[in-house]
Amino acid sequence: MSRLTQDQSQQLDSIRALAAFAVLLGHTYQTLLLPTLGSWFTVVVLVAQFAVMAFFVLSGFLIGKSACNNVRKHTVFSIGDYTKARVLRLYPPLIAALMLMLFLGLIAPHFFPSGSNALLPIEGVDFIRTGFVTSTADIWGALTFLNGFKVENPSANSPLWSLSLEAWYYVIAAAIFLWPGKKLLALVLVAVTAFVTHGNSLFFLLAPVWFSGFVLALIHQRHPAMSSRVYTWLFLVMSVALVAVTADALWRHPSGNEVVYEKINMFRVVSGLWFACFMAMLLGGKLRFSTCLHKHASYSYTLYVIHFPIMLFALGVFQVFAYGSSARSLMVSVGVVLVSLAVSWSLSRWVENKALLDALLRSAMRRAGSKKTA
């Protein structure tokens, strides 16, 4: 079974970091700059959605690699080890993001000009939200990954929509690896996933994007050279398709704000599959991506889940100050980006530190075991 080389790993990490920055800047534009500038939103949406699809493919690939390593370590797939790895990866940054969201929602009335959690209405302007709203459903929905399925996605942290989709893709991936030896458990996992996700068409629409990365990981395990010409032809075909769907989305108003979700969804699927082809070329050594950002991948997940509440809070605080002035809007935007990066980097030293989280979990399990013995 094949491992990624250090250079390949750093290239993928650099892409992951760049994707997180693209989402951050996209939401910065939408939240703080668009109300004043009033144009180019469609382009920003396409760039941000492409970044999210890159995350999906990378997520599927890394989960596939992790599951293969799980089998190599235990000789059979260990659902316990897989679950532990997913919990330690998903929950610490997510919990930190939800706590931050609740805290900012609690203090918002003390800082917003409205004296409440509501933004001030300005005639003729549509802001990204009308207020900083949180609820109990936001918390338990996000923690159980039911947001977008059984409850609404948190208004104050919209990027969590993608996290819930990915979490249920993880469950299906586990069922695939369980199938050879534990068919009943695999069927139960698929049935639960179907029950939760059946009403969300986006889950099924984007499944090929996530699983393209997953399948790519399985192929790379067996054929690390990735030398087939098929990848080159697929990359060329998908490049043409990507140009076509991008042109279709921008055709009438390339500098406008028109967002047609049917076109955006088509762009999501095509751009995601294009990126999977790009990854195949990268793994085969036919293409290369700079490794200059690879160190920033260490806090990319934390950045993804915490930046939106910070941004929305800043909008409420500086709404009157920033609106109507490009210079002031840009100044606030730069400040919010820097704060988001600083907070993410600081938090990630704890919530994305695998060694520390493993040690804390082992310590907690030892304490629990000693209490039972006593």
C-alpha angles and dihedrals in degrees: 000000000000130000125202115260117242090252093051091047092051092049091053091045090052090052090049091052092048091050091053091050090049092054090046093051092043092056090043090057094045094047106036110014107035096066089060103031096039098195147076093041093131091058091048091051092052093050093047093046091049088054091052091050089051087055089052094052093045090048092052091047095049093045090051090051091046092051091049091050088048090057092046091052098046100025086231128048111276110209090189094057091044092050093047091051092049094047093050090048100044107034110050095059091037093052090047090051093050092048090050090048092052093046094050090046090052096052097037095095089058093056107028114093089230091064088231139064090277126101118232111260114237117195114249095010127106112200121197090255136009092224148342100275127177132172142178089255089059090059103044091038092055094043092052093038090238093123109119090020111055100000134028120274112259108273091211094051110034098167088073089081090082094046093060091051092050093048091059091046085057089057092052090048089054090050090053092054093042094051100086094056108015108035096161093054090045091053091049091053092049091047093051091048091050091050093051099041106034095102096050111084092185090064091061095038093056096038092093089056095053094040092048086068091044093052090045089058091053091048092049091051091060101030109028093168090068087199100151117122087222089082091055093051092046090050091052093047093048091047090059090046091050092052089049097051091043091052090047091053093048102032102106101032113015091173096036138099101242111137113185105185094206088059093042091052091050089050090050093054097043095044091048093051089045089054091050088055089047089053091051089054091047093050090048092052094243093114132026137203126204116261094206094110099042095110091058091063088079090079101025096106092048090048090051095054101038106040100077098059089049090050094047091049090051090051090055093047099043100028096114094038096050104036115098096016120088092197094051092043090052092047092053090045093054090048093050092048091051092047091048091051093047095047092046093049092048095047094044091063085071108024098041096037102112095187092051093046092049090050092049091049093050090048091050091049091050091051091048090049093049091051091053091049091050 
